[in-house]
Amino acid sequence: MSEDHPRRANKRERQAHNHDENVGEALCLEINPLLCNGHGICVLMAPDLLALDPWGFPVQLSERLVIRELGAANRAIKACPQAALSLKKTTP
């Protein structure tokens, strides 16, 4: 089978998708509202994961992370001056 064979490509895509989904079921980004002062830096670092509510505080855009979102989540966690963000394990 050649490298460009559609069946092989589809199998690789399915494996990558399943890998992303499996990791996404294990972690979520948690916002501690008692620590958050609404600086909004986290939203700048992870705009696909977080947004600001009408009062300027971050809210999650999805409940579970996939592997390709971990980098942005970690950047947001490190950038938070109040240490209000963390990764939390979730149940599948």
N, C-alpha and C positions, 0 to 999 in steps of 0.2 A: 504494500500500500504506500502511495506517495504521501509526503508531508501535507500536501494541499487537499487531500481526500476529505470530502465533506463529513463523512461519518466520524473520522478521527477528530476533526475540528469540533464537531458537536459534542463529542465525548469530553474533550478538554474544557469546553465551555460549561458543560454540566458539572464537571468536577470543581471548577473554579467557583461556580455559583453555589454549589452545595457547601464548599469550604467556607465561603463568606457567610452563608446562612447559619452554619453550625457555630461559628464564632459569635455571630450576632445574638444568638440565643443565650450566650453565657455572660455578656457584659452590658451594662447600661451606664450612662453618664448621670450622676446624681448631683443635684444642686441643693446645698444647705441654705434654706432661706434665712436662717438666723445669722449666718455669717456674711451673706451677700449684701453689699451696699449699692449694687446697681451701677457699677463702673462701666459695664458693657464691653470690656476688653475681650471677654470670652466669645462674644458674638462675632467680633472682628476676626478672631483666630479660628473659629469653627462656624461659619455662616450656614453651612449645610446641616448642622446639628442643633444650633440654638438660634433663637430670635428674641427680640425684646417685647415684653408685654406693654400695654398702654402706660404703665407707671415707670418703665425703664428697667425692669428686672428681667433676667433671662428665663426663658421657658424652653423645654426640650421640644424638638420637632419630631422625634421618634423615640420610642421606648427602648429599643434594642439597637446596639451597634453591630455593624459588620466589620470585618477585618480591615477593609480599605478606609474606614472612618477612624480607626484607632489613632493614627498620627495626628489628625486634627483635634481629636478629643484630648490627647496628651498635651498638645500645644496650648489648648484652652485652659487645662488644669494648671500648667506651669505658669501661665500668664496672669492668673487670677491673683490680685494683690491681697485678697481676703482669705485665700485658700478655701473657697466655698464650693469648689467642684472636686469630684472624685469619681473613680470607676467603681462600680458595684457589681458583684456577681448576681445574676438573676436565675430563676428557675425556668426551665424550658416550657 
